Amino acid sequence: MLTFTIRRLVLSIPTLLFISLVIFLLLQLAPGDPMAQVPLTVPPEVKQKMREALGLGAPVHVQYWKWLVQFFWVEPQVLVDHWFGTAFAEGKLRVISWQTRSPVMDIVIQRMPQTLWVVGMSYIVGILIALPIGIYSAYRQYSLFDQTGTFISMIGFSIPPFFSGVLVIVIFSVNLGWFPSIYDTTHVVTDWASFKVQLQQMIMPVMVLALQTTAQISRFMRASMLDNLNQDYVRTARAKGLKESVVVLVHVLRNSMIPIVTVIALGIPSIFGGAIITETLFKVNGIGQLLLTALFANDLPMVMTLTFIFAILIVAFNLIADVLYGILDPRIRYD
């Protein structure tokens, strides 16, 4: 297992480098110029200096190197000067957002906590609700609980976030006045009272996002459990006199979790990618809203960085899912 993990980690390095190169080259072909937003009264020589300050006057390979190095918070200025000349001899090696004129990674770090508070919590809540529902629905197939769970799951799949978000705002914020409709990103948790305020403003966006997560994972869990409940080893375990709870919650559940691990692991990167519609609807100043704003503003450095973060998370959690396969299923060995 250790050898497999190390080999996958080594192979992921050229994979990520290739992905980063593809992302950079594709976005370089996108139309748009950050200087297009500069007023016409600005002299051309000033615009040229602004382009050089943003790194736009450098060759493509220098721009790629600069973007890649700043992503990992490494600033080998001496190596850059030696390999690519003195184009960036002054100042730190940082990629600047075209829209805010601030370092890209600094903005991402500022926005990340808001996304983790809302989207991360909704994913955890969705998983904690979905797994028991899927397990019990499969064990009590075609029962009233199973049919109710199927109906709610279909609703969760069918209703898009922009509709369910507006619906909960109208019901719980406008009519009942229980929760605030706008998420206060400046709120700081310092004591129990401020923590309760944080929970109140998180409930509605978490509710909207958790509905979709619960609907998806509970259906996968139910299907996987049903597939394993009809296997020969389950009948053998019952014939040996094992308790029904041990058969279902130990033997069947362990084998059923193998495909669910893939679904959960591949869904985790979406947490860090943010929920664009929900964050925009509830005014959550997170990564999703940042990506949407960068796309509208044609802020290519910001879009490249956020896209590459998403790619790294997908590769990492694919590796984690493969390792968990060997832990959950003794038949899977990588030695």
KELUMNU-705410 format. One record per atom (N, C-alpha, C, O): residue in three letters; x, y negated, z negated. Coordinates in steps of 0.02 Angstrom, whole numbers, plus 50000, padded with zeros to 5 digits. Example, Ala and Ser with C-alpha at 12.3 -4.5 7.8 and 13.67 -1.06 7.14 Angstrom:
BEGIN
ALA506605028449610 ALA506155022549610 ALA506605016549610 ALA507125016649577 SER506425011249646 SER506845005349643 SER506454999849606 SER506704994349598 
***
This chain:
BEGIN
MET500415006050000 MET500005000050000 MET500434993750000 MET500294988950036 LEU500974993849959 LEU501414987949956 LEU501764986850023 LEU501824981150045 THR501984992350055 THR502314991750120 THR501844988950172 THR502034984650212 PHE501224991350171 PHE500724988850218 PHE500594981350207 PHE500554977550255 THR500534979350144 THR500394972350129 THR500964967850152 THR500854962550181 ILE501584969950139 ILE502164965950160 ILE502194965550236 ILE502334960250264 ARG502064971150269 ARG502084971150342 ARG501554966450371 ARG501684962850419 ARG500954966550343 ARG500424962150366 ARG500594954850353 ARG500434950450394 LEU500914953450296 LEU501104946550281 LEU501624944050331 LEU501594938250353 VAL502094948350349 VAL502614946350397 VAL502304945250466 VAL502474940450500 LEU501844949650486 LEU501524948950551 LEU501064942850555 LEU500934940150609 SER500804940750497 SER500344935050498 SER500704928450513 SER500394923750536 ILE501364928250502 ILE501734922050515 ILE501734920250590 ILE501524914750607 PRO501954924750635 PRO501914922950707 PRO501194922150731 PRO501064918250776 THR500734925750700 THR500024924950719 THR499784917850705 THR499474914750747 LEU499934915350646 LEU499724908650627 LEU500094903350668 LEU499804898250686 LEU500724904550684 LEU501094899750726 LEU500774899350795 LEU500714893850824 PHE500584905050822 PHE500264905050888 PHE499584901450885 PHE499414897650930 ILE499204902750831 ILE498554899450823 ILE498644891850818 ILE498274888050848 SER499144889850779 SER499264882650771 SER499454879450838 SER499244873850852 LEU499844882950878 LEU500034880250943 LEU499434879650989 LEU499364874651025 VAL498994884650988 VAL498394884451030 VAL497944878651008 VAL497684874951051 ILE497844877950943 ILE497424872450918 ILE497714865750939 ILE497344861350962 PHE498364864950931 PHE498684858550948 PHE498624856951022 PHE498444851351041 LEU498764861851065 LEU498754860551137 LEU498044859351162 LEU497934855051204 LEU497554863051135 LEU496864861951157 LEU496614855051138 LEU496294851651178 LEU496774852851078 LEU496544846251056 LEU496944840651089 LEU496694835051095 GLN497544842151111 GLN497924837151148 GLN497604835751216 GLN497664830251243 LEU497254840751243 LEU496914839851307 LEU496254836151300 LEU495964834051350 ALA496014835351238 ALA495374831951228 ALA495444824551246 ALA495964821551232 PRO494924821651275 PRO494954814551294 PRO494904810151232 PRO494654812251180 GLY495144804151238 GLY495094799351183 GLY495774796351165 GLY496294799551172 ASP495754790251142 ASP496354786651123 ASP496194782651060 ASP495704778951059 PRO496594783451007 PRO496454779750945 PRO496504772150955 PRO496214768350916 MET496864770051006 MET496924762851018 MET496304759951052 MET496254753851060 ALA495834764351071 ALA495224761751104 ALA494794757851056 ALA494394753651077 GLN494864759050991 GLN494474755450941 GLN494784748850920 GLN494484744950884 VAL495394747650943 VAL495734741450926 VAL495434735650968 VAL495324736551028 PRO495304729950937 PRO495014724350975 PRO495444722351034 PRO496054723151034 LEU495124719751085 LEU495474717651146 LEU495934711751135 LEU496384710551175 THR495834708151081 THR496254702351068 THR496944704151043 THR497394699951041 VAL497044710451024 VAL497704712651000 VAL498184713051059 VAL498014716151109 PRO498774710151054 PRO499254710251109 PRO499484717351125 PRO499484721651081 PRO499664718751187 PRO499894725451207 PRO500504727851168 PRO500544733751151 GLU500974723251153 GLU501574725351116 GLU501394727651045 GLU501714732051017 VAL500884724451016 VAL500654726550949 VAL500334733450953 VAL500444737750910 LYS499934734651005 LYS499624741151014 LYS500164746551023 LYS500084752150998 GLN500694744951059 GLN501224749751070 GLN501574751551004 GLN501734757350992 LYS501674746550962 LYS501974747950897 LYS501514752150853 LYS501734756350815 MET500864750950860 MET500384754950822 MET500384762150846 MET500334766750806 ARG500454763150911 ARG500494769950938 ARG501114773450914 ARG501094779350896 GLU501674769850912 GLU502294772950887 GLU502244774550813 GLU502514779650790 ALA501894770250775 ALA501814771650704 ALA501394777850691 ALA501504781350642 LEU500924779250736 LEU500514785250730 LEU500854791450761 LEU500574796950757 GLY501434790550790 GLY501794796150819 GLY501564798050888 GLY501734803450913 LEU501174793650921 LEU500894795350987 LEU501394794251043 LEU501294796751099 GLY501924790551030 GLY502404789251083 GLY502924794751089 GLY503324794651136 ALA502934799451042 ALA503434804751043 ALA503244810251091 ALA502654810851110 PRO503724814351112 PRO503564820051155 PRO503094824951120 PRO503014824751058 VAL502774829251160 VAL502274833851132 VAL502574838551081 VAL502274839851029 HIS503174841251095 HIS503464846051049 HIS503654842650983 HIS503644845850930 VAL503834836250984 VAL503974832650923 VAL503334831550882 VAL503334832350821 GLN502804829750917 GLN502164828850882 GLN501924835450851 GLN501674835450795 TYR502014840950887 TYR501814847550859 TYR502224849250798 TYR501954851550748 TRP502874848150802 TRP503314849650745 TRP503134845350685 TRP503114847850629 LYS503014839150697 LYS502844834550643 LYS502184836650609 LYS502144836550547 TRP501694838350648 TRP501054840450620 TRP501114846950581 TRP500824847650527 LEU501494851750608 LEU501574858250576 LEU501954857650510 LEU501774860850461 VAL502484853550510 VAL502894852850449 VAL502504849350394 VAL502544851550336 GLN502144844150409 GLN501774840550357 GLN501224844750328 GLN501024843650271 PHE500984849650366 PHE500454853950340 PHE500684857850279 PHE500294859050233 PHE501314859950280 PHE501584863850224 PHE501974859450175 PHE502354862050134 TRP501874852850178 TRP502184848250131 TRP502944848950130 TRP503254848450077 VAL503244850050188 VAL503974850450193 VAL504204844650236 VAL503914843250288 GLU504724841350214 GLU504964835550250 GLU505714835950263 GLU506094832050234 PRO505944840550305 PRO506654841050320 PRO506874835750370 PRO506984837150429 GLN506934829650346 GLN507054824050391 GLN507724824750428 GLN507784822750486 VAL508204827550394 VAL508864828350427 VAL508814832950487 VAL509114831650539 LEU508434838550479 LEU508364843250534 LEU507974840050592 LEU508144841150650 VAL507474836150576 VAL507094832950629 VAL507534828150667 VAL507514828050729 ASP507924824050632 ASP508354819350666 ASP508874822850709 ASP509064820450763 HIS509104828750685 HIS509624832350721 HIS509344835650784 HIS509664835550837 TRP508734838550778 TRP508454842150834 TRP508104837650885 TRP508144838850945 PHE507754832450861 PHE507324828550905 PHE507524821250911 PHE507154817350939 GLY508104819450884 GLY508324812450888 GLY508064808450829 GLY507854811250779 THR508074801950837 THR507904797550781 THR507214794450789 THR507084788950766 ALA506764798150822 ALA506084795550832 ALA505724794450766 ALA505314789950760 PHE505894798550716 PHE505564797950651 PHE506084796850596 PHE506024799550541 ALA506584792950612 ALA507124791950564 ALA506904787850504 ALA507184788550449 GLU506394783750513 GLU506164779550458 GLU505514782250430 GLU505064784350468 GLY505454782250365 GLY504844784350333 GLY504814791850325 GLY505244795550348 LYS504294794050291 LYS504214801150278 LYS503884804550338 LYS503544801350379 LEU503994811050343 LEU503704814950397 LEU502994816750379 LEU502874822050350 ARG502524812450394 ARG501824813550378 ARG501394812050439 ARG501524807250475 VAL500884816250450 VAL500414814950503 VAL499864810550475 VAL499584811950422 ILE499714805150511 ILE499234800150488 ILE498574801050523 ILE498544802250584 SER498034800450486 SER497374800650515 SER497264794450558 SER497404788950536 TRP497014795450618 TRP496884789850662 TRP496314785350635 TRP496304779350648 GLN495864788350598 GLN495284784550575 GLN495424780550512 GLN495234774650509 THR495744783650462 THR495854780250398 THR496554777450390 THR496684773650343 ARG497014779250436 ARG497724777150432 ARG498044779550366 ARG498494776350340 SER497814785250341 SER498094788250280 SER498344795250296 SER498124798250345 PRO498804797950256 PRO499034804850268 PRO498454809850266 PRO498034809550222 VAL498444814350315 VAL497894818950323 VAL497824823550262 VAL497264824450236 MET498374826350239 MET498324831150184 MET498094827850120 MET497764831050079 ASP498254821550110 ASP498024818050050 ASP497264817450051 ASP496934818149999 ILE496974816050109 ILE496244815450115 ILE495914822250104 ILE495404822650071 VAL496214827550132 VAL495934834250124 VAL495934836250050 VAL495444839150026 ILE496474834850015 ILE496514836549944 ILE496004832649903 ILE495724835349855 GLN495864826549922 GLN495374822549887 GLN494664825249898 GLN494254825049852 ARG494524827749957 ARG493854830149973 ARG493724837249949 ARG493144839149938 MET494254841249941 MET494164848449926 MET493774849849862 MET493354854349863 PRO493884846349806 PRO493504847949745 PRO492744847449754 PRO492384851549726 GLN492504842549791 GLN491784841849801 GLN491504847749839 GLN490964850349823 THR491874850049889 THR491654855949927 THR491654862149884 THR491194866149888 LEU492164863049843 LEU492204868949800 LEU491644868849748 LEU491374874149731 TRP491484862949722 TRP490944862449673 TRP490284864949702 TRP489934868849671 VAL490124862649762 VAL489454863949791 VAL489454870449831 VAL489084875149815 VAL489874870849883 VAL489854876649928 VAL490124882849893 VAL489854888249901 GLY490654882049853 GLY490934887749817 GLY490444890549767 GLY490354896649762 MET490114886249729 MET489624888549680 MET489034891849713 MET488774896849688 SER488814889249770 SER488244892249805 SER488424899249830 SER488004903649830 TYR489044900249851 TYR489254906849875 TYR489274911849817 TYR489064917549825 ILE489524909749760 ILE489544914149702 ILE488834915949679 ILE488694921749666 VAL488404910949675 VAL487714912149655 VAL487364916849705 VAL487004921349685 GLY487484915649770 GLY487174919949820 GLY487384927149814 GLY486974931749822 ILE488044928349801 ILE488284935249794 ILE487994938549732 ILE487784944349735 LEU487984934949676 LEU487724937749614 LEU486984939549619 LEU486754944149586 ILE486614935949660 ILE485904937449669 ILE485814942949721 ILE485384947249714 ALA486214942749774 ALA486114947249831 ALA486284954549814 ALA485924959049835 LEU486824955649778 LEU487044962549765 LEU486514966549726 LEU486344972049748 PRO486254964049669 PRO485734967949634 PRO485104968949676 PRO484794974249674 ILE484914963849715 ILE484314964449757 ILE484424969849809 ILE483984974049821 GLY485004969949842 GLY485134974949893 GLY485174981949864 GLY484924986649895 ILE485474982649806 ILE485534989249774 ILE484844992049755 ILE484674997749771 TYR484444987949722 TYR483794990349698 TYR483314991249757 TYR482894995749755 SER483364987049808 SER482924987849867 SER483064994449902 SER482594997749925 ALA483694996349906 ALA483865002749938 ALA483645008649895 ALA483395013649921 TYR483725008049830 TYR483535013549785 TYR482775014449783 TYR482525020049778 ARG482405008849787 ARG481675009049789 ARG481435007149859 ARG481055002349867 GLN481645010949908 GLN481485009349977 GLN480725009449988 GLN480365013849965 TYR480495004250025 TYR479785003350043 TYR479335001849983 TYR478725002049989 SER479635000349926 SER479224998349869 SER479024990949876 SER479234987549923 LEU478614988649829 LEU478404981649831 LEU479004977049824 LEU479034971849857 PHE479484978849782 PHE480094974749773 PHE480494974549838 PHE480744969249857 ASP480544980249872 ASP480924980449934 ASP480584976249988 ASP480924972650025 GLN479934976749993 GLN479574972850044 GLN479604965350029 GLN479664961350075 THR479564963649965 THR479624956549946 THR480324953849962 THR480394948349988 GLY480824957849945 GLY481514955849960 GLY481634955050035 GLY481994950550056 THR481354959550074 THR481424959050147 THR481084952750173 THR481354949450217 PHE480504951150146 PHE480134945050167 PHE480534938750150 PHE480594934350192 ILE480804938450089 ILE481194932550069 ILE481834932050111 ILE482044926550129 SER482134937750126 SER482744937650167 SER482604935050237 SER482994931350265 MET482034937150265 MET481854934650331 MET481744927050330 MET481914923550377 ILE481464924550275 ILE481374917350268 ILE482054913950265 ILE482174908750296 GLY482514916850225 GLY483184913950219 GLY483554913850285 GLY483924909050299 PHE483464919050327 PHE483774919150393 PHE483444914250441 PHE483784911250482 SER482794913450435 SER482414909750485 SER482434902250475 SER482454898450524 ILE482434899950412 ILE482394892750399 ILE483094889750400 ILE483524891750361 PRO483234885050445 PRO483894881850447 PRO483994877150388 PRO483504874850359 PRO484614875650371 PRO484754871350313 PRO484474864350320 PRO484274861350270 PHE484444861650380 PHE484194854750387 PHE483454854350372 PHE483194848950356 PHE483094860050378 PHE482384860050360 PHE482284861550286 PHE481904858150251 SER482624866850261 SER482554868650191 SER482834863150146 SER482584862150091 GLY483364859650168 GLY483634854250129 GLY483144848450121 GLY483044845950066 VAL482834846550177 VAL482334841250173 VAL481734843450131 VAL481444839450094 LEU481554849850136 LEU480984852450098 LEU481104852050023 LEU480664849749986 VAL481694854250000 VAL481824853949928 VAL481904846749903 VAL481734845349846 ILE482144842349946 ILE482184835349926 ILE481484832449916 ILE481364828849867 VAL481034833949962 VAL480354831349956 VAL480004834249894 VAL479654830549859 ILE480094840649881 ILE479744843849825 ILE480054841949758 ILE479704839449714 PHE480704843149750 PHE481014842649684 PHE481274835649669 PHE481384833949610 SER481384831549719 SER481654824849707 SER481114819449714 SER481034815249670 VAL480754819649771 VAL480264814349783 VAL479624815449742 VAL479404810949707 ASN479344821449747 ASN478704822749713 ASN478774824049638 ASN478424820949598 LEU479234828549620 LEU479304830349550 LEU479804825949513 LEU479744825049452 GLY480304823349548 GLY480794819049516 GLY481264822749468 GLY481514819749421 TRP481374829149480 TRP481794833149435 TRP482534832049448 TRP482934831549401 PHE482734831649511 PHE483434831449528 PHE483574825449575 PHE483124823449612 PRO484174822749573 PRO484344817249619 PRO484414819749690 PRO484664825349701 SER484204815849737 SER484244817849808 SER484924816549838 SER485094819449890 ILE485324812249808 ILE485984810549833 ILE486514812849783 ILE486454811649723 TYR487014816249808 TYR487564818849767 TYR488054813249753 TYR488324810149800 ASP488174811849690 ASP488634806549670 ASP489344809349667 ASP489524812849620 THR489734807949719 THR490414810649722 THR490894807149674 THR491434809749660 THR490704801449647 THR491134797849600 THR491034800249528 THR491394798049483 HIS490554804649517 HIS490414806949449 HIS490984811249423 HIS491234815649459 VAL491194809949362 VAL491744813549331 VAL491474817249269 VAL491134814349228 VAL491644823649264 VAL491424827649207 VAL491914826749150 VAL492494828749155 THR491694823849096 THR492124822749037 THR491844825848973 THR492224827448928 ASP491194826848969 ASP490884829848910 ASP490274833848932 ASP490144834648991 TRP489904836348882 TRP489334840548897 TRP488784836748933 TRP488464839448978 ALA488664830448915 ALA488154826548948 ALA488314825349022 ALA487874826049065 SER488934823749036 SER489134822749106 SER489124829349145 SER488994829449205 PHE489254834849110 PHE489224841449142 PHE488504843149162 PHE488384846049215 LYS488024841349120 LYS487324842549136 LYS487114838349196 LYS486724840649239 VAL487364832249200 VAL487214828049258 VAL487504831149322 VAL487184831049375 GLN488104833949316 GLN488414837349373 GLN487994843349395 GLN487904844449455 LEU487754847249348 LEU487334852949364 LEU486684850749398 LEU486464853949446 GLN486394845449374 GLN485764843149403 GLN485844841149477 GLN485414842649518 GLN486384837649492 GLN486474835449561 GLN486734841149607 GLN486714840449668 MET486964846649577 MET487194852349616 MET486634857149632 MET486694861049680 ILE486084857149594 ILE485584862349599 ILE485284862749669 ILE485244868249698 MET485074857149698 MET484744857349763 MET485204859449820 MET485004863849859 PRO485794856549829 PRO486224859049883 PRO486444866349873 PRO486504870049921 VAL486564868249810 VAL486734875249796 VAL486154879849813 VAL486254885349840 MET485544877649798 MET484954881649813 MET484874882849888 MET484724888349909 VAL484994877549927 VAL484914878150000 VAL485434882850029 VAL485264887150070 LEU486064882250008 LEU486594886450035 LEU486554893650009 LEU486704898350046 ALA486364894449946 ALA486334901149916 ALA485774905349948 ALA485824911449949 LEU485254902049973 LEU484714905750005 LEU484964909550066 LEU484784915350075 GLN485364906450107 GLN485634909850166 GLN486134915350147 GLN486124920750176 THR486554913950098 THR487044919050076 THR486684925050047 THR486874930750062 THR486184923950006 THR485804929449976 THR485464933650029 THR485474939750026 ALA485154930350078 ALA484804933850131 ALA485274938350171 ALA485094944050187 GLN485864935850187 GLN486324939650228 GLN486624945550189 GLN486594951250213 ILE486904944350131 ILE487264949550095 ILE486784954750068 ILE486954960650066 SER486184952850046 SER485704957750020 SER485494962750074 SER485394968650060 ARG485424960350136 ARG485244964950191 ARG485814969850206 ARG485694975750218 PHE486424967350206 PHE486994971750217 PHE487054976750160 PHE487194982650172 MET486954974450099 MET487004978850041 MET486474984250044 MET486614990150030 ARG485864982550061 ARG485324987350065 ARG485474992650118 ARG485394998650106 ALA485684990450178 ALA485824995250232 ALA486394999850214 ALA486375005850230 SER486914997250183 SER487485001450163 SER487295006450109 SER487515012250111 MET486895004250061 MET486675008850008 MET486225014350037 MET486305020150018 LEU485775012650082 LEU485335017750112 LEU485745022850150 LEU485575028850149 ASP486265020750184 ASP486675025350222 ASP487035030250176 ASP487115036150194 ASN487245027950118 ASN487615032350073 ASN487155036550028 ASN487355041950006 LEU486565034250015 LEU486105038049973 LEU485905044650005 LEU485695049249969 ASN485955045250070 ASN485755051350105 ASN486345055950121 ASN486265060850157 GLN486925054350093 GLN487515058450106 GLN487525064750063 GLN487185065150012 ASP487905069650085 ASP487935076050049 ASP488235075449980 ASP488035078949934 TYR488725070949972 TYR489055070449907 TYR488575067849853 TYR488675069149794 VAL488065064149874 VAL487575061649826 VAL487145067549800 VAL487015068049740 ARG486935071849846 ARG486555077749824 ARG486975082349781 ARG486715085349734 THR487615082849797 THR488065087049756 THR488145084249686 THR488135087949637 ALA488215077649682 ALA488295074449617 ALA487665075349575 ALA487705076549515 ARG487085074849605 ARG486465075849568 ARG486385083149548 ARG486135084649494 ALA486595087649592 ALA486545094749576 ALA486995096649518 ALA486845101349481 LYS487545093049508 LYS487995094449452 LYS487735091749386 LYS488025092949334 GLY487175088149388 GLY486875085649327 GLY487095078649306 GLY486985076749249 LEU487415074949351 LEU487625068149333 LEU487005063649324 LEU486505064649358 LYS487065058849280 LYS486515054149270 LYS486395050149334 LYS486855048749373 GLU485765048349344 GLU485595044649404 GLU485955037949408 GLU486145035749462 SER486035034749350 SER486395028349349 SER487115029149370 SER487395024849404 VAL487435034749350 VAL488125035949369 VAL488175037349444 VAL488625035049478 VAL487705041249470 VAL487705042849541 VAL487635036549584 VAL487995035649633 VAL487165032249564 VAL487015026349605 VAL487535020849595 VAL487805018149644 LEU487685019249532 LEU488105013349517 LEU488845014849520 LEU489255010149520 VAL489045021149522 VAL489755022749526 VAL489935025649594 VAL490335022749631 HIS489635031249611 HIS489835034749673 HIS489545031149735 HIS489925029449781 VAL488895030049736 VAL488595027049795 VAL488805019849803 VAL488975017649859 LEU488795016049749 LEU488965008949753 LEU489685007949776 LEU489815003349815 ARG490145012049752 ARG490845011049771 ARG490945012049846 ARG491295008149877 ASN490635017149874 ASN490705018249946 ASN490315013049986 ASN490515011250042 SER489765010649958 SER489365005749994 SER489684998849995 SER489514994850039 MET490134997549950 MET490444990949947 MET490964989850001 MET491194984150010 ILE491174995050037 ILE491704994350087 ILE491494989450142 ILE491874984750155 PRO490924990350175 PRO490734985250226 PRO490544978450195 PRO490624973250227 ILE490304978550133 ILE490104972350100 ILE490724968050085 ILE490694961950088 VAL491284971350070 VAL491904967750057 VAL492094963650119 VAL492324957950113 THR492004966550178 THR492164962950240 THR491724956750247 THR491964951350264 VAL491084957550235 VAL490614951950242 VAL490784946450192 VAL490804940550210 ILE490914948350129 ILE491064943350078 ILE491734939950092 ILE491794933850086 ALA492244943950109 ALA492914941150120 ALA492924936450179 ALA493234931150176 LEU492584938250233 LEU492584933850292 LEU492134927850283 LEU492184923050320 GLY491694928050232 GLY491274922250218 GLY491614917150173 GLY491394911350171 ILE492134919250137 ILE492474914650092 ILE492794908750128 ILE492764903150103 PRO493124909750186 PRO493394903850220 PRO492884898450236 PRO493054892550240 SER492254900450246 SER491744895450260 SER491634890850200 SER491384885250208 ILE491814893150140 ILE491764888850081 ILE492224882850089 ILE492014877150077 PHE492834884150108 PHE493324878750115 PHE493194874650177 PHE493404868850182 GLY492854877650226 GLY492664873850285 GLY492094869150272 GLY491954864650311 GLY491754870350217 GLY491194865950199 GLY490564867650237 GLY490574871550285 ALA490014864850215 ALA489364865650248 ALA489184858850278 ALA488954854350243 ILE489284858150343 ILE489234851650375 ILE488534848650367 ILE488464842850347 ILE488024852650382 ILE487344850050380 ILE487134848350308 ILE486864842950295 THR487254853050263 THR487044852150193 THR487424846350160 THR487124842350125 GLU488074845950172 GLU488464840550142 GLU488244833750170 GLU488224828850134 THR488084833550233 THR487834827250262 THR487154825450235 THR487004819650223 LEU486724830450226 LEU486034829350203 LEU486024826650132 LEU485634822150116 PHE486444829550088 PHE486444827550018 PHE486994822550002 PHE487114821049943 LYS487334820050053 LYS487864815050044 LYS488434817650000 LYS488714813949960 VAL488604823950009 VAL489174826849974 VAL489804825050012 VAL489874826850071 ASN490254821549981 ASN490854819150014 ASN491384824650016 ASN491914824049985 GLY491234830050054 GLY491664835850055 GLY492004836950121 GLY492024832450164 ILE492284842950130 ILE492664844550191 ILE492214844750252 ILE492404842550306 GLY491604847450244 GLY491144847850300 GLY490984841050328 GLY491004840050389 GLN490824836450285 GLN490674829650307 GLN491294826350336 GLN491244822450384 LEU491874827850308 LEU492504825150334 LEU492634827550405 LEU492834823550448 LEU492514833950418 LEU492604836650485 LEU492124833450535 LEU492314831750591 LEU491494832650515 LEU491004829550559 LEU491194822350575 LEU491144820150632 THR491414818650524 THR491624811750535 THR492234811250581 THR492274806950623 ALA492704815950571 ALA493304816050613 ALA493134817650685 ALA493444814850731 LEU492664822050696 LEU492464823750764 LEU492144817750799 LEU492284816350857 PHE491704814250764 PHE491374808450794 PHE491874802850807 PHE491814799150855 ALA492374802250763 ALA492874796950771 ALA493454798950816 ALA493914794950826 ASN493434805150842 ASN493984807650884 ASN494654807450847 ASN495174805850876 ASP494624809150783 ASP495224809250741 ASP495564816050748 ASP495444820550708 LEU495974816850800 LEU496264823350816 LEU496724826050761 LEU496684832050748 PRO497154822150729 PRO497564825050675 PRO497144828050619 PRO497324833350592 MET496604824850601 MET496174827550548 MET495834833950571 MET495794838850533 VAL495584834050632 VAL495244839950659 VAL495734845850663 VAL495554851450646 MET496344844550687 MET496844849850693 MET497004852850625 MET497054858950618 THR497104848650575 THR497284851050509 THR496724855250478 THR496854860550451 LEU496104852850481 LEU495544856550453 LEU495434863150489 LEU495284868250458 THR495514863150555 THR495434869350593 THR495974874450575 THR495834880350570 PHE496584872050566 PHE497134876650549 PHE497054879350478 PHE497224885150465 ILE496794875350433 ILE496644877850365 ILE496144883550369 ILE496224888650335 PHE495644882750410 PHE495134887950418 PHE495444894250447 PHE495274899750426 ALA495904893550495 ALA496224899350526 ALA496664903050475 ALA496664909250473 ILE497024899450433 ILE497444902550382 ILE497014906550333 ILE497194912050314 LEU496444903650313 LEU496014907050265 LEU495714913450295 LEU495644918450261 ILE495544913250359 ILE495274919350391 ILE495804924850393 ILE495644930650377 VAL496414923150411 VAL496954928250413 VAL497084930950342 VAL497174936950334 ALA497104926550292 ALA497254928650224 ALA496704933250196 ALA496864938350166 PHE496084931450206 PHE495544935450178 PHE495414941850218 PHE495124946550192 ASN495624942050281 ASN495634948450317 ASN496124953250285 ASN495974959150277 LEU496704950650266 LEU497194954850231 LEU496934957150164 LEU497024963050146 ILE496614952750127 ILE496334954650061 ILE495804959950070 ILE495774964650030 ALA495384959350121 ALA494864964450133 ALA495174971250149 ALA494934976350125 ASP495704971350189 ASP496034977650205 ASP496334980950144 ASP496294987050136 VAL496624977050099 VAL496904979750038 VAL496354982549993 VAL496434987749962 LEU495794978949989 LEU495244981349947 LEU494934987749974 LEU494654991649936 TYR494974988950040 TYR494734995250067 TYR495075001150034 TYR494755006050014 GLY495735000750029 GLY496115006249999 GLY495965007149925 GLY496015012749899 ILE495765001749891 ILE495595002349820 ILE494905005449811 ILE494805009549766 LEU494435003449853 LEU493745005949847 LEU493665013049872 LEU493295016949843 ASP494005014749926 ASP493925021349957 ASP494585025249954 ASP495055023349989 PRO494615030549915 PRO495245034349910 PRO495435037549976 PRO496015039349986 ARG494965038250022 ARG495125041250087 ARG495545036750131 ARG495875039050177 ILE495535030250117 ILE495905025350156 ILE496595024450125 ILE496655022150068 ARG497105026150162 ARG497785025350139 ARG498205022350194 ARG498135024250253 TYR498645017750176 TYR499055014350225 TYR499785016650223 TYR500215013950258 ASP499935021650182 ASP500625024050176 ASP500825027950238 ASP501395030350242 
***
